[in-house]
Amino acid sequence: MSNPKLNTDLNPKLVKLTDVFKTFNAGTVNEVRPMQGVNLTITEGSFVIVLGGNGSGKSTLLNAIAGSFPIDTGIIELDGQDVTQWPEHKRATLIGRVFQNPFSGTAPSMSILDNFSLAAKRGKFRGLSWAHSSNLQDELKDRVSELKMGLENRMDTAIGSLSGGQRQALTLLMATWLKPKLLLLDEHTAALDPKSADQVIALTDQIIAKEKLTTLMVTHSMQQAINLGDRIIMMHKGNVLHDVNANEKQRLRVDDLLSRFENVRRRELLDESVADLLRLRYI
């Protein structure tokens, strides 16, 4: 049984993580600690960009919220409910998600039309039969035509035969079809060529603005981080190192973000040098 709504203020907290820890392969030589006491609150309607180096915990953050694995300790709240113990499929009723790989999140051998039917299972529709009514097919074609990729007349085409950019655009449309409470974008343009990436990013910005979706987007692109969203969080070693609000973000440039990463790198090198000196001193 879900808990009652927790948020009653004018700017409800759609996502709240409290002291979230996660360690993989604990006690082994392959131990990884991507979440080390993460505290994060996201208000409804926010578009948050997540930056960080490899292993910083940014993708793990999205997976933890989505319920892809159980966390070790801490609390995860979504839409005012404690979802810490919810399985991934139950959280999927509130979450839309697009992955880095254009071949994730779709059934490649099935048609565009039937893939949209599967996506709609998160909501009130069940089975595939709904998608074959003429009214719904017309609605789907209208929405797909907005992609300006010429796919509206190819609804019976197997989605696996499409290009990565076409497939990712359709996946984004499917993920937002029922206006999820939270949209998770995990480097969803990283595997695309520059032209396709630009098309998908423009579509992303358009859909999020139109539907007013609360969004958490992981990216390696500093330019995307500057151009998109109203907040930037930078993760490092399993925690939030910087949290840039809307006012500060408006003044940021790509060089500013690069400088912050460089400062982190220098501090890491300095810490390693100090540790080496201490080890030599006590040998």
Number of C-alpha atoms within 10 A of each C-alpha: 3 9 9 9 11 14 13 9 7 8 11 16 20 20 22 20 21 15 15 22 20 23 15 14 10 11 9 8 7 9 11 17 19 23 27 18 17 21 17 16 13 20 17 19 20 20 25 25 24 26 26 21 13 12 15 21 27 27 21 19 23 20 17 20 24 25 21 14 13 15 20 12 14 15 18 25 18 23 19 19 17 19 20 20 12 15 14 18 13 13 19 19 16 18 24 26 23 25 20 17 17 24 17 13 17 23 15 17 13 17 19 27 22 24 23 22 20 18 21 22 15 21 14 7 14 14 11 15 10 15 22 13 9 10 11 13 16 14 12 18 17 12 15 22 14 12 17 10 12 11 18 20 10 14 18 13 17 17 25 17 13 16 14 20 22 19 22 28 26 23 27 22 22 24 23 24 19 18 20 21 21 27 23 24 24 22 18 25 27 16 16 18 11 12 10 18 19 15 17 23 17 12 17 19 14 12 17 19 14 9 13 15 19 23 25 25 25 26 22 16 13 16 13 16 25 20 14 18 20 19 22 25 22 21 24 22 18 24 24 22 13 13 16 16 13 15 10 12 18 13 9 14 15 14 11 13 18 12 12 13 17 12 12 14 12 12 12 12 12 12 12 12 12 12 12 11 11 11 10 9 8 6 5
